[in-house]
């Protein structure tokens, strides 16, 4: 909670107002970490995955070395995991996301909307396992993620507040995206018949999000893009039967 001050509040370099409890040392460390992550993100985007991984690992070392950066750990670990996937190091990605999911046990068991963060980690783990060729393991993690997104949706509906509507729609979209990944996982071992129902459930969910004018355009655009992917996957699944 921000503390009211008579004078102009201290401003971070990223223009976010800082609470009086944040030290200059922590701000400096966060700025250093942000710079490292920015270089890593740019390298990954430019196709220099090996360079990106080096930067992500440097960021992880900073987080583990500096107690003041402890709250940043989950974000950095997730970025490192995605970096490993980009660098074609799926076994390292799997190990990284397994640790992340393990560290999120309290969030996974939470009865608050924070449970969606756990679902994202479970989905990342499923993706990593698929990249590693473990489609059975990937499928199990993706089904866990979908169930957790469903839980997040139910919890957000229970709030019965208008500001939770967009959050609810995001959880519905994430469920559909997880179904899409599940269908891909089923396609690899030749279980196309099981993938078709997943896509037939995902498409109406994505249409619902796409057509909801009460949420931000970016979310609707994401749903539209995933909808096209889902329709393509469904067509291929049906042809393969």
Buried (B, 14 or more C-beta within 10 A) or exposed (E): EEEEEEEEEEEEEEEEEBEEEEEEEBBEBBEBBBEBBEBBBEBBEEEBBEBBBBBBBBBBEBBEEBEBBEEBBBEBBBBBBBBBBBBEBBBBBBBBBBBBBEBBEEBBEBEEBBBBBBBBBBBBBBBBBBBBEBBEBBBBBBBBBBBBBBBBBEBBBEBEEEEBBBBBBBBBBBBBBBBBBBBBBBBBEEBBEBBBEBBBEBBEBBBBBBEBEEBEEEBBEBBBEBBEBBBEBBEBBEEEE
